Protein backbone atom coordinates (compact mmCIF):
# COMPACT_ATOMS: atom_id res chain seq x y z
CA UNK A 1 0.00 0.00 0.00
CA UNK A 2 1.18 3.48 -0.87
CA UNK A 3 2.25 5.71 2.02
CA UNK A 4 0.10 8.82 2.37
CA UNK A 5 1.55 12.34 2.45
CA UNK A 6 0.66 12.92 6.09
CA UNK A 7 2.56 9.76 7.09
CA UNK A 8 5.57 10.76 5.01
CA UNK A 9 5.61 14.24 6.55
CA UNK A 10 5.16 12.91 10.10
CA UNK A 11 8.08 10.51 9.61
CA UNK A 12 10.22 13.28 8.11
CA UNK A 13 9.58 15.61 11.03
CA UNK A 14 10.32 12.87 13.59
CA UNK A 15 13.43 11.63 11.79
CA UNK A 16 14.84 15.17 11.66
CA UNK A 17 13.77 16.30 15.13
CA UNK A 18 11.59 19.06 13.70
CA UNK A 19 8.55 20.60 15.29
CA UNK A 20 5.61 21.69 13.18
CA UNK A 21 6.56 25.29 13.94
CA UNK A 22 10.22 24.89 12.90
CA UNK A 23 9.21 23.13 9.69
CA UNK A 24 6.60 25.79 8.91
CA UNK A 25 9.08 28.62 9.48
CA UNK A 26 11.65 26.94 7.23
CA UNK A 27 9.23 26.78 4.30
CA UNK A 28 7.36 30.04 4.93
CA UNK A 29 3.93 28.79 5.99
CA UNK A 30 1.89 28.91 9.19
CA UNK A 31 2.13 26.10 11.72
CA UNK A 32 -1.62 25.60 11.39
CA UNK A 33 -1.13 24.74 7.73
CA UNK A 34 1.39 22.02 8.62
CA UNK A 35 -1.08 20.73 11.21
CA UNK A 36 -3.77 20.41 8.52
CA UNK A 37 -1.36 18.42 6.32
CA UNK A 38 -0.54 16.07 9.20
CA UNK A 39 -4.26 15.49 9.83
CA UNK A 40 -4.79 14.67 6.16
CA UNK A 41 -7.20 17.59 5.71
CA UNK A 42 -5.05 19.36 3.10
CA UNK A 43 -1.91 18.92 1.03
CA UNK A 44 0.74 21.42 -0.05
CA UNK A 45 0.63 22.83 -3.56
CA UNK A 46 3.42 22.85 -6.11
CA UNK A 47 5.16 26.02 -4.85
CA UNK A 48 5.23 24.84 -1.25
CA UNK A 49 6.37 21.36 -2.22
CA UNK A 50 9.21 22.97 -4.16
CA UNK A 51 10.16 25.07 -1.09
CA UNK A 52 10.11 21.94 1.09
CA UNK A 53 12.51 20.19 -1.27
CA UNK A 54 14.88 23.13 -1.56
CA UNK A 55 14.80 24.03 2.15
CA UNK A 56 15.65 20.52 3.31
CA UNK A 57 17.71 19.28 0.35
CA UNK A 58 15.32 16.39 -0.30
CA UNK A 59 13.79 15.55 -3.66
CA UNK A 60 10.09 16.19 -4.15
CA UNK A 61 9.80 12.50 -5.09
CA UNK A 62 10.33 11.64 -1.42
CA UNK A 63 7.54 13.92 -0.19
CA UNK A 64 5.27 12.61 -2.97
CA UNK A 65 5.87 9.02 -1.90
CA UNK A 66 7.48 8.04 -5.20
CA UNK A 67 10.70 7.00 -3.48
CA UNK A 68 11.02 5.70 0.06
CA UNK A 69 14.24 7.36 1.16
CA UNK A 70 15.79 10.79 1.22
CA UNK A 71 17.67 11.55 -1.97
CA UNK A 72 19.40 14.89 -2.09
CA UNK A 73 18.95 16.53 -5.49
CA UNK A 74 21.96 17.26 -7.66
CA UNK A 75 21.85 21.04 -7.67
CA UNK A 76 24.51 21.15 -10.40
CA UNK A 77 22.47 19.31 -13.02
CA UNK A 78 22.56 21.23 -16.30
CA UNK A 79 20.25 18.85 -18.31
RAURSUL-V441856 format. One record per backbone hydrogen bond with DSSP energy under -0.5 kcal/mol. CO is the residue of the C=O (numbers start at 1). NH is the residue of the N-H. If there is no record, write none. Layout:
BEGIN
co=CO nh=NH
co=CO nh=NH
END
This chain:
BEGIN
co=4 nh=7
co=4 nh=8
co=5 nh=9
co=6 nh=10
co=7 nh=11
co=8 nh=12
co=9 nh=13
co=10 nh=14
co=11 nh=15
co=12 nh=16
co=13 nh=18
co=14 nh=17
co=19 nh=23
co=20 nh=24
co=21 nh=25
co=22 nh=26
co=23 nh=27
co=24 nh=28
co=24 nh=29
co=30 nh=33
co=30 nh=34
co=31 nh=35
co=32 nh=36
co=33 nh=37
co=34 nh=38
co=35 nh=39
co=36 nh=41
co=36 nh=42
co=37 nh=40
co=45 nh=49
co=46 nh=50
co=47 nh=51
co=48 nh=52
co=49 nh=53
co=50 nh=54
co=51 nh=55
co=52 nh=56
co=53 nh=57
co=53 nh=58
co=59 nh=62
co=59 nh=63
co=60 nh=64
co=61 nh=66
co=61 nh=67
co=62 nh=65
co=71 nh=59
co=73 nh=75
co=74 nh=77
END
